[in-house]
Amino acid sequence: MPVEIPKIAYSGKVKEVTLGKGGKTVTVGGETSYPFYLFEGAMTNKPKIAMEVWDCPPEDWAAAALEPFAGVTGDPVAWAKKCINDYGAEMIALELISTDPNGLNRPAAEAAAVVKKVSDAIDVPLIVWGTANHEKDTEVLRLVAELCQDKRLILGPVEEGDHKRIGAASLAYHHTVIASTPIDINLAKQLNILLGNLGVPDDLLVMDPTVSGIGYGIEYCYSVMERMRMAGLTQQDEKLQFPIICNISKETWKTKEAKSPTGEVPELGEARKRGILLEAMSSVALLMAGADVLIMRHPEAIKLVREMIADLTAS
């Protein structure tokens, strides 16, 4: 006797957003079911991975994370090109670490000039990520939006405290906005409404729910992302139907499990393998929760996640 598998009827759909411009744009979203539930719906666009690049040399990265980028970490343009040419990056995420007021506090004009150089040198979509300091991000990202007005960048994090000024600049120069909220579904919906009221169209908006790695609260992040997808797909909540971006690389590689040398904690295993697997496993968990874009660091971790995506979406 044949067994009929019960299926959920979804009434909603994740909105499609095209990132970047030109011949190598990336389209994300479009799901009509829960993540990888291909027996119930479709994933029109597979999840995408952006490779992380910093605008200044990292000083505290684990040796395993620095190794693949030896010789280019002092030059964001060369670093971005290496990610694309050597590791097949579909997107680049430029982290403006140097603009942090508690760090180098690089002036906005200098930071924007670096973004312009990187955007001119690559042909894949460019994510530009600030420091989550409202005053500094407003100054920097508004200038970036103007200087790179023809590049269709993806700018963030845009939070409630700075959404009017950064959102307006992004809208004026046709950049995509990353709506960032602190692990809370209601705050995420509220910010999406505020940006919509400002005039930001649905096709220029993605959500950043804020994430963490395995062992550091990922189950809470997972739960919030899962509820976002439930609301968007089964409760027809149009303000929670946007693609989700997860900046996971910094969250995993800053942990003691990823950074501690093998000799200090031999019971945790070989340091290089440990860090790569921690990033890969955290990323896969977020994919299961509904991530459409992952920002990742190590090429081998990315390779593992790409293989997992291919396996899960194979017909």
Summary of the structure (lengths in Angstrom):
residues: 315
radius of gyration: 19.1
end to end distance: 25.2
largest distance: 70.7
contacts: 1085
relative contact order: 0.15
helix: 46%
strand: 14%
